[in-house]
Amino acid sequence: MPTFVVIDRSYLRITSQEFTTLPLDIVVQAVVSLFAVMWGVLNVAGNLREIPAAAELNTVKWETQRNLPSFYIFNHRGKALADNYIPSGGKCELENVE
């Protein structure tokens, strides 16, 4: 397809004609080949199959999929923004909770 365009452009250059539009046969070939490729992609490919990893995730609840305890941070600067925050005595209070 691109070779036809190059041949047409070189022919116009040799004959000193001005390039206005592509010839009709090249445009028709491009449109027909576009539809042929679209039909081939849609009809030749087989049915889609489910990925096995996704099937295993169906048994997990949505709330626990992103539950990553290693990222829990309780000592952060957000507590300084709370109006009703009372600072604790430190780590020793957390260890003695009964």
N, C-alpha and C positions, 0 to 999 in steps of 0.2 A: 504494500500500500504506500508507504513513504517513498519508495523508489519511483512510483508513477508520478508523484508530485514533483520529485526532483527532475525527472525526465521532462515533464511539462514545463517547469520553470526554465530549464536549460534550453528547450526548444523556443520558448518565448524570447529568451535572451539572444539566441542566434538570429532569429527573424526580426529582432528589434521591435517586438510588439510589447505593449504595456500589459502587466499582470493585473487583471481586475478580479476575477473569481476563478475557482477551480472548475474544470470541465465537468459536465453533468455525469459522465460515466464514472469518474472518480468519486463523486459525492454519492452516487447510487451504490457503488461498491462498498463504501465506508458504512452506509446505513444498513445494507444487507448483512455485512460481516458483523456489525454490532448486534443485530438481532440474532444472528446465528450463534454468536458467543453467549449471549444471554440465554438462549434456549438450551445450549449445551451445558451451561453451568447449572441451570435449574432442573434439568431432566436427567442428566447422565449420573450425577452424584446420587449415592444411595441415601437411605433414611439415616437420620441422625440418631446416635446412640447416647445414652446417659453416661456421664463420667462416673466411675465407681466411687471416687472420693466424695462426690456430692450425695450419693446414696447413703453413705455412712454418716454424713452430717445431718440427715433427716431425723435421726434418732435423738440428737442433742437439742435441748430446748434453746430457743432464741436468746434468752437472757444469759445463758451460761456459755455461749459460743465465744464471746469476747472477754470472758472472765479470766484475767491473768493476775493471780495473787502476787507475783513477783514485782508488779508495778504499783502495788498499793503504797501510798505515801501519806502518812498521817501528820508528819511534822513539816508543814509547809507554810508559806507566807499568807495563805488564804485565811487562816484563823485570825490574823491581825485585822482583817477587814470586818469581822463579825463584831457587832455591838455588845452582845451578851457573852462574849468569850471570857472565861476566867482561867488564867494560866495555871497549869498544874505544877506540882512539886518537882516533877522530873521523871526520869525513867524508873526510879525506885517505886513510885506509886503504881506504875503499870505492872511491875513484877509481883506486887503484893495484893493484887485483886483476887478476891475470894468468891 
